[in-house]
């Protein structure tokens, strides 16, 4: 259940980041895309490290 919520949150962050890139806000778009990659349960996740300890 929680991994599904993380996927949804990550997808929303990445989509909003891409929209920001198209609107010309490069820095905000890149930050949102990177944040989406960090939140998502696949690959590197900021939440995975806290769950292991």
Secondary structure, DSSP 8 states (H G I E B T S, - for coil): -HHHHHHHHHHHHHHHHHHHHHTT-HHHHHHHHHHHHHHSSSSS-HHHHHHH-
